[in-house]
Amino acid sequence: MPYVNIRITNEKVTPAKKAQLIQGVTTLLKDVLDKNPNTTVVVIDEVETDNWGIGGETVTERRKRGE
């Protein structure tokens, strides 16, 4: 049973986009590794941009600069 954990910044990803991610990852595991889609688990964790750091600063600060 594959378990995939996707972590993204919490920047208003729509439920439709999340469903697309779940379906896409499930299909990828089926196509590449021949895994059963019925037993594939995909979890999406959304992390606040204040809690995600890159290069010594938060994503919030980077977004303010347009990065």
Backbone torsions as a table, in degrees:
resi	resn	phi	psi	omega
1	MET	NA	107.1	177.6
2	PRO	-69.2	142.8	175.1
3	TYR	-127.2	121.7	-179.6
4	VAL	-120.3	129.4	178.2
5	ASN	-115.1	118.6	179.0
6	ILE	-106.9	125.9	176.3
7	ARG	-114.1	126.9	-179.8
8	ILE	-133.0	158.5	174.2
9	THR	-72.7	146.9	-177.8
10	ASN	-81.0	86.7	-178.2
11	GLU	-129.5	52.5	172.9
12	LYS	59.0	47.5	173.0
13	VAL	-73.3	128.2	-175.7
14	THR	-72.4	155.3	174.5
15	PRO	-56.7	-34.1	178.8
16	ALA	-65.0	-40.5	178.4
17	LYS	-67.5	-38.2	177.2
18	LYS	-64.5	-42.5	177.8
19	ALA	-61.9	-38.3	178.2
20	GLN	-64.7	-41.5	176.1
21	LEU	-60.8	-47.8	-179.2
22	ILE	-60.3	-46.7	179.3
23	GLN	-63.9	-43.6	-178.4
24	GLY	-63.4	-44.0	178.9
25	VAL	-65.9	-41.2	178.7
26	THR	-61.4	-44.8	178.8
27	THR	-64.9	-40.8	179.1
28	LEU	-60.3	-44.8	179.1
29	LEU	-65.4	-35.5	176.6
30	LYS	-66.4	-47.8	-175.5
31	ASP	-70.2	-39.9	-174.2
32	VAL	-88.8	-41.9	-174.9
33	LEU	-111.7	2.4	-179.0
34	ASP	58.3	39.4	178.9
35	LYS	-86.9	146.0	-178.6
36	ASN	-72.4	118.5	179.0
37	PRO	-59.3	-28.6	-178.0
38	ASN	-71.0	-15.5	178.8
39	THR	-117.4	10.1	179.0
40	THR	-87.7	126.7	-179.7
41	VAL	-109.1	130.2	176.5
42	VAL	-126.4	126.6	179.5
43	VAL	-120.4	132.9	176.8
44	ILE	-111.1	119.5	174.7
45	ASP	-104.2	129.6	176.7
46	GLU	-104.6	126.4	-176.5
47	VAL	-111.0	132.0	177.3
48	GLU	-61.0	143.3	-176.7
49	THR	-64.0	-22.2	174.8
50	ASP	-71.5	-18.3	-177.4
51	ASN	-104.4	10.7	-178.9
52	TRP	-124.9	120.6	-176.8
53	GLY	-116.5	144.2	175.5
54	ILE	-137.1	129.3	176.3
55	GLY	60.2	30.8	176.5
56	GLY	86.3	8.7	178.3
57	GLU	-142.8	162.0	-178.7
58	THR	-75.6	156.9	175.3
59	VAL	-63.2	-32.8	177.8
60	THR	-55.6	-47.3	179.9
61	GLU	-66.2	-40.4	179.0
62	ARG	-63.7	-39.6	179.8
63	ARG	-64.8	-35.2	179.5
64	LYS	-60.9	-31.0	178.8
65	ARG	-89.2	-0.5	178.5
66	GLY	85.9	17.2	178.4
67	GLU	-92.8	NA	NA
